[in-house]
C-alpha cells in the first residue's frame, strides 16, 4: 500500500504529476489488492494541481485508491484529474482487470471536515456481464475537478466548452439506412452514431464553487487532446502546459 500526505500552506502552488510508467498496476497475486492513499491539506489562497497520466491496470489486476483533499472554503484551489484506460492495448487487453476502485473526497477543513464533494468509481468483473460489456466501445473514462478562486476563469471556460460539445453531440445524425421517399422503414439497427468522446459538466458546492467534468472516450489520445485544450489556461499558473 502506498501512502502520501501533502500540506500546502498559505499562498503556495504545488504541481503533482505522475508519468504513465508509474501508474501501471500489475497482475494481482490471488485476491490481494494494490492500494494507494493520498491525503492533502490545501491552505488559504493555495493551489494544488494533480494531473497524472492515466492508471493502466494489467489483466487480472486489483487496485483501489483513495484521495482526500482538505480545503478552506472560498479560498483554496484544486485541479484534480483522475482517469483510467482499459488496459494494455498492445497486448490485446480490454477491461480485463478484476477490480478498480477510485474514491475522491474534498472536505472543508474549516468546517469540521464537512464533505464538499465525494465521488467513487467502481469497476468489477461480474458473473452476468464483464466490464468490457458494460463499457461498450469506450476505452477511457476520466474525471476532472476544478475548484476555487484561482481557477474560476478556467472553470467558466471549461463549462462553456463542454456545454457546446454536448449540444453538438445531441445533433449528431442517425446511422444506418434512412427512410426513402417511398416510406421504407429504416434499418432496425439504426441508432445515433456513437461519438468518440462524450463529456458532461456539473457544478457542486455552495454557489457552484466547483465543477466536475466526466469524460468517456474510445482512445486515450483523444482524452489527452481534450485535457490539453481545456486546461491550457493552467500554463500561466504552473509554468507548463498540461498534457502537452
C-alpha positions as MATLAB code, in Angstrom:
seq = 'XXXXXXXXXXXXXXXXXXXXXXXXXXXXXXXXXXXXXXXXXXXXXXXXXXXXXXXXXXXXXXXXXXXXXXXXXXXXXXXXXXXXXXXXXXXXXXXXXXXXXXXXXXXXXXXXXXXXXXXXXXXXXXXXXXXXXXXXXXXXXXXXXXXXXXXXXXXXXXXXXXXXXXXXXXXXXXXXXXXXXXXXXXXXXXXXXXXXXXXXXXXXXXXXXXXXXXXXXXXXXXXXXXXXXXXXXXXXXXXXXXXX';
ca = [
       0.000    0.000    0.000;
       1.336    3.425   -0.963;
       0.523    6.411    1.241;
       1.246   10.084    0.841;
       0.440   13.283    2.700;
       0.873   16.833    1.461;
       0.366   20.020    3.443;
       0.102   23.110    1.276;
       0.387   26.303    3.376;
      -0.996   29.724    2.570;
      -0.154   31.382   -0.769;
       1.545   28.355   -2.313;
       1.282   26.406   -5.563;
       2.086   22.697   -5.781;
       2.060   20.731   -9.026;
       1.897   16.905   -8.805;
       2.456   14.778  -11.904;
       2.823   11.015  -12.310;
       4.058    9.506  -15.570;
       2.300    6.568  -17.197;
       5.065    4.166  -16.149;
       4.289    4.965  -12.501;
       0.563    4.375  -12.940;
       0.736    0.778  -14.175;
      -0.956   -1.784  -11.933;
       0.447   -5.284  -12.382;
      -1.341   -8.613  -12.128;
      -2.598   -9.398   -8.646;
      -1.487  -12.322   -6.519;
      -4.677  -14.189   -5.736;
      -7.240  -11.894   -4.150;
      -4.689   -9.346   -2.928;
      -5.403   -5.751   -3.935;
      -2.911   -2.959   -4.634;
      -3.875    0.156   -2.695;
      -2.866    3.797   -2.748;
      -3.790    6.641   -0.399;
      -3.153   10.347   -0.976;
      -4.084   12.993    1.592;
      -3.539   16.711    1.098;
      -4.382   19.849    3.048;
      -4.677   22.994    0.917;
      -4.267   26.250    2.812;
      -5.920   29.606    2.243;
      -5.090   31.122   -1.172;
      -3.070   27.996   -2.073;
      -3.389   25.902   -5.249;
      -2.860   22.152   -5.646;
      -2.658   20.681   -9.155;
      -2.843   16.881   -9.542;
      -2.605   15.942  -13.225;
      -1.276   12.372  -13.608;
      -1.200   10.181  -16.658;
      -3.982    7.578  -16.610;
      -3.959    4.450  -14.479;
      -3.498    1.311  -16.586;
      -4.430   -1.992  -14.953;
      -2.977   -5.220  -16.337;
      -5.113   -8.311  -16.851;
      -6.439   -9.755  -13.522;
      -5.132   -6.720  -11.558;
      -6.964   -5.483   -8.461;
      -6.482   -1.843   -7.499;
      -8.086    0.633   -5.087;
      -7.099    4.230   -4.484;
      -8.394    6.922   -2.162;
      -7.596   10.617   -2.379;
      -8.654   13.048    0.345;
      -8.291   16.820   -0.022;
      -8.958   19.208    2.857;
      -9.658   22.750    1.709;
     -10.541   26.143    3.147;
     -13.936   27.252    1.850;
     -13.848   30.053   -0.746;
     -10.047   30.384   -0.696;
      -8.341   27.046   -1.506;
      -7.997   25.977   -5.148;
      -7.680   22.470   -6.580;
      -7.333   20.933  -10.021;
      -7.651   17.151   -9.984;
      -7.601   14.743  -12.922;
      -8.422   11.094  -12.221;
      -8.612    8.680  -15.131;
      -8.164    5.079  -16.241;
      -7.616    3.253  -19.530;
      -8.990   -0.163  -20.446;
      -5.558   -1.806  -20.222;
      -2.545   -2.710  -22.343;
      -3.891   -2.319  -25.852;
      -0.645   -3.504  -27.425;
      -1.191   -6.838  -25.642;
      -4.804   -7.058  -26.711;
      -6.175   -6.354  -23.224;
      -9.507   -4.524  -22.948;
     -11.027   -4.080  -19.467;
      -9.595   -7.433  -18.318;
      -8.584   -6.418  -14.788;
     -10.600   -7.812  -11.888;
     -11.233   -4.692   -9.823;
     -10.695   -0.949   -9.965;
     -11.987    1.457   -7.342;
     -11.213    5.147   -7.064;
     -12.608    7.355   -4.298;
     -12.123   11.115   -4.126;
     -13.198   13.293   -1.214;
     -12.982   17.056   -0.784;
     -13.584   18.115    2.813;
     -13.989   21.562    4.352;
     -11.154   21.751    6.868;
     -12.555   24.944    8.408;
     -15.961   23.303    8.963;
     -15.118   20.103   10.878;
     -14.254   18.226    7.653;
     -17.769   18.565    6.284;
     -17.908   16.851    2.860;
     -17.960   19.239   -0.084;
     -17.520   16.627   -2.830;
     -17.481   12.823   -2.679;
     -17.121   10.576   -5.716;
     -16.460    6.866   -6.138;
     -15.919    4.796   -9.286;
     -16.129    1.001   -9.065;
     -15.375   -1.304  -11.990;
     -15.547   -5.005  -11.166;
     -15.926   -8.130  -13.260;
     -19.386   -9.636  -12.835;
     -20.832  -13.105  -13.262;
     -23.519  -11.821  -15.637;
     -21.644   -9.147  -17.565;
     -17.992   -8.185  -17.852;
     -16.582   -4.678  -17.532;
     -15.975   -4.729  -21.280;
     -19.645   -5.481  -21.965;
     -20.739   -2.561  -19.820;
     -18.216   -0.120  -21.291;
     -19.234   -0.926  -24.880;
     -16.515    0.519  -27.153;
     -15.224    3.153  -24.757;
     -11.622    2.602  -23.679;
     -11.042    5.506  -21.285;
     -13.018    7.164  -18.502;
     -11.896   10.341  -16.762;
     -12.960   12.860  -14.161;
     -11.736   16.439  -13.781;
     -12.443   18.532  -10.676;
     -11.890   22.301  -10.834;
     -12.330   24.207   -7.590;
     -11.515   27.571   -6.097;
     -10.948   31.248   -6.889;
      -7.615   30.835   -8.678;
      -9.308   28.582  -11.249;
     -12.609   30.437  -11.674;
     -11.842   31.656  -15.199;
     -10.749   28.188  -16.290;
     -13.838   26.700  -14.665;
     -16.138   29.053  -16.575;
     -14.382   28.392  -19.878;
     -14.483   24.613  -19.451;
     -18.194   24.752  -18.629;
     -18.894   26.689  -21.831;
     -16.739   24.358  -23.934;
     -18.338   21.195  -22.564;
     -21.823   22.680  -22.935;
     -21.065   23.359  -26.605;
     -19.669   19.846  -27.070;
     -22.749   18.265  -25.512;
     -25.024   20.364  -27.725;
     -23.159   19.210  -30.829;
     -23.492   15.575  -29.730;
     -27.272   15.899  -29.359;
     -27.492   16.919  -33.005;
     -25.435   14.038  -34.403;
     -27.133   12.223  -37.327;
     -28.523    8.718  -37.246;
     -26.503    5.811  -38.625;
     -27.996    3.017  -40.702;
     -30.427    3.200  -43.622;
     -32.588    6.300  -43.849;
     -36.236    6.105  -44.799;
     -36.639    6.881  -48.500;
     -39.400    8.754  -50.300;
     -41.416    5.534  -50.629;
     -41.699    5.399  -46.807;
     -39.412    2.374  -46.433;
     -38.646    1.716  -42.795;
     -35.127    2.434  -41.591;
     -32.851   -0.451  -40.752;
     -33.679   -1.858  -37.314;
     -30.054   -1.357  -36.281;
     -30.304    2.391  -36.860;
     -29.081    4.404  -33.919;
     -27.220    7.550  -33.101;
     -23.608    7.471  -34.186;
     -21.549    6.838  -31.090;
     -19.313    9.877  -30.566;
     -15.631    9.052  -29.966;
     -15.641   11.299  -26.904;
     -18.521   12.281  -24.639;
     -18.347   14.740  -21.766;
     -20.639   16.190  -19.139;
     -20.179   19.015  -16.671;
     -21.869   19.640  -13.311;
     -21.345   22.301  -10.631;
     -21.073   21.370   -6.964;
     -20.864   23.136   -3.635;
     -22.400   26.421   -2.457;
     -22.883   28.878   -5.326;
     -21.298   26.375   -7.719;
     -17.845   26.915   -6.230;
     -16.574   23.803   -8.008;
     -17.250   21.895  -11.184;
     -16.776   18.239  -12.123;
     -16.267   17.109  -15.715;
     -16.797   13.461  -16.659;
     -15.404   12.011  -19.865;
     -15.630    8.734  -21.770;
     -13.667    8.147  -24.960;
     -12.703    5.468  -27.439;
      -9.000    6.408  -27.415;
      -6.504    7.644  -24.852;
      -5.134   10.150  -27.356;
      -8.471   11.940  -27.656;
      -8.602   12.458  -23.882;
      -5.039   13.802  -23.856;
      -6.061   16.316  -26.534;
      -9.241   17.229  -24.655;
      -7.361   17.841  -21.407;
      -4.595   19.758  -23.151;
      -7.129   22.089  -24.771;
      -9.432   22.563  -21.787;
      -6.612   23.117  -19.285;
      -4.394   25.319  -21.449;
      -5.064   28.261  -19.122;
      -3.104   26.474  -16.378;
       0.207   27.272  -18.065;
       0.335   30.756  -16.541;
      -0.197   29.280  -13.061;
       2.148   26.279  -13.087;
       4.631   27.182  -15.832;
       3.885   24.218  -18.107;
       1.086   23.278  -20.479;
      -0.780   20.246  -19.074;
      -0.777   17.081  -21.171;
       1.325   18.599  -23.914;
];
